Amino acid sequence: KKDVDAGKVTNQATLCVDPKLGLACEDESTTTTTIGPAFSFSKSVATITDANGKQIETGKASKGDKILFQFEVTNTGNVDLTSAFVTDPLLGVSKVPCLSASAPLKPAQKVTCPTHPKFTYVVNDGDVAAGKVRNVAVGSVPGLPDQERETSTPVLPDPLSPNLPQTG
């Protein structure tokens, strides 16, 4: 705990040889290893499905389609991470846990956050008008700076309400 709080581990050693042989102690050597928690956060569109549950392969959504977002956390530091969270205002989620308290994320490991019912978004009229669904999510780990990630999913025009000119 003391080393973690200090942010480093220091190891000092001294080598002494029997003075009867005329050899004295060697100078101390010091090795310092910096303890550095760090993470990376990513966000992507996992699937797009239509109202019938059929998966859309084009990567483009239409009104009423459901976009399932996926979030991943990678431990880029050299100590275990015990908690990580997702906040996504578009989806209406705040501080959804990505890690299980009983299973810390080891250095260099990556985890996909467990699917949450609110990780699905339904494309609406505003998205059709904008031509896309723009979504920004935040990954957070206590004690480290938050990371924002954005996705932009193209939205096709609504074929049921074409924008035709008035002809009088």
C-alpha positions in Angstrom: 0.0 0.0 0.0 2.8 2.4 0.9 4.5 1.8 -2.5 1.2 2.3 -4.4 0.6 5.6 -2.5 4.1 6.7 -3.3 3.7 5.8 -7.0 6.9 3.7 -7.1 8.7 0.7 -5.7 12.3 1.3 -4.6 14.7 -1.6 -4.0 18.2 -0.9 -2.4 20.9 -3.5 -2.0 24.4 -3.5 -0.4 26.9 -6.2 -1.1 29.6 -6.9 1.6 32.4 -9.4 1.4 34.3 -10.9 4.3 36.6 -8.0 5.6 39.3 -10.7 6.5 39.9 -11.0 2.7 40.5 -7.2 2.5 37.4 -6.5 0.6 34.9 -3.8 1.7 31.2 -3.2 1.1 30.2 -2.2 -2.4 28.1 1.0 -3.0 24.4 0.7 -2.8 22.4 0.3 -6.0 18.9 1.5 -6.4 16.2 0.2 -8.7 13.0 2.2 -9.0 9.9 1.0 -10.8 7.2 3.5 -11.4 3.7 2.3 -10.6 1.3 3.7 -13.2 -2.3 3.0 -13.4 -3.6 3.9 -16.9 -6.4 2.8 -19.2 -7.8 3.3 -22.7 -11.5 3.4 -23.5 -13.2 2.6 -26.8 -16.7 2.7 -28.1 -18.3 1.2 -31.2 -21.5 0.2 -32.9 -21.9 -3.5 -32.2 -25.1 -4.0 -34.3 -27.9 -2.2 -36.0 -31.2 -4.1 -36.2 -34.5 -3.1 -37.9 -37.9 -3.2 -36.3 -38.2 -7.0 -37.2 -34.9 -7.8 -35.5 -33.0 -8.3 -38.7 -29.4 -7.2 -38.5 -28.5 -4.3 -40.9 -25.1 -5.0 -42.6 -24.7 -1.6 -44.4 -23.7 0.3 -41.3 -26.5 2.8 -42.0 -29.6 3.1 -39.9 -33.1 4.2 -40.6 -35.9 5.6 -38.4 -36.9 3.0 -35.9 -33.8 0.9 -36.1 -32.0 -0.1 -32.9 -28.3 0.7 -32.5 -26.5 -1.4 -29.9 -23.3 0.3 -28.6 -20.3 -1.6 -27.2 -17.7 -0.2 -24.8 -14.3 -1.6 -24.0 -11.7 -0.8 -21.4 -8.0 -1.8 -21.7 -5.6 -1.7 -18.8 -2.6 0.2 -20.3 -0.9 0.6 -16.9 1.2 -1.7 -14.8 -1.2 -2.2 -11.9 -4.6 -3.9 -11.6 -7.7 -1.8 -12.3 -10.6 -2.6 -10.0 -13.3 -0.3 -11.4 -14.2 1.4 -14.6 -17.4 3.1 -15.7 -19.3 4.2 -18.8 -21.4 7.4 -18.9 -23.4 8.1 -22.1 -25.9 11.0 -22.0 -27.6 9.9 -25.3 -28.4 6.5 -23.8 -29.3 8.0 -20.4 -26.7 6.0 -18.5 -24.3 7.3 -15.8 -21.5 5.4 -14.2 -22.5 1.9 -15.4 -19.8 -0.4 -14.1 -17.6 -2.3 -16.6 -15.6 -4.4 -14.2 -16.6 -6.9 -11.6 -15.3 -6.1 -8.2 -14.2 -9.7 -7.8 -12.2 -9.8 -11.0 -9.7 -6.9 -11.4 -8.4 -6.0 -14.9 -4.8 -7.0 -15.1 -2.2 -5.0 -17.0 -2.5 -5.4 -20.8 -6.0 -7.0 -20.5 -9.0 -5.8 -22.3 -12.7 -6.2 -21.3 -15.9 -5.6 -23.1 -18.3 -3.9 -20.7 -21.3 -6.2 -20.0 -24.3 -5.4 -22.2 -26.7 -3.1 -20.4 -30.4 -2.8 -21.6 -29.8 1.0 -22.0 -26.9 0.5 -24.4 -29.4 0.3 -27.2 -30.6 3.5 -28.9 -33.7 3.8 -31.3 -33.2 6.1 -34.3 -35.8 8.9 -34.3 -37.0 11.8 -36.5 -34.2 14.1 -35.2 -31.6 11.7 -36.3 -33.2 11.4 -39.7 -33.2 15.2 -40.1 -29.5 15.3 -38.9 -28.5 12.5 -41.3 -26.7 10.7 -38.5 -26.7 9.6 -34.9 -23.8 11.3 -33.1 -23.0 9.8 -29.8 -20.3 10.7 -27.2 -19.6 8.5 -24.3 -17.2 8.9 -21.4 -15.0 6.1 -19.9 -13.8 6.7 -16.3 -11.5 5.1 -13.8 -11.3 6.6 -10.3 -8.2 8.7 -9.9 -7.5 9.0 -13.7 -8.6 11.5 -16.3 -11.9 10.7 -18.1 -11.8 9.7 -21.7 -14.4 10.8 -24.3 -15.1 8.7 -27.4 -17.5 9.5 -30.2 -19.3 7.5 -32.9 -21.3 8.8 -35.8 -23.7 6.4 -37.5 -25.2 7.5 -40.9 -29.0 7.6 -41.0 -30.9 7.2 -44.3 -33.7 9.6 -45.2 -37.2 8.5 -44.3 -38.7 7.0 -47.5 -42.3 7.5 -46.1 -42.1 11.3 -46.0 -40.1 12.5 -49.1 -39.3 16.2 -49.2 -41.2 17.1 -52.4 -41.6 20.7 -53.6 -45.0 22.4 -53.4 -46.3 22.7 -57.0 -49.5 24.6 -56.3 
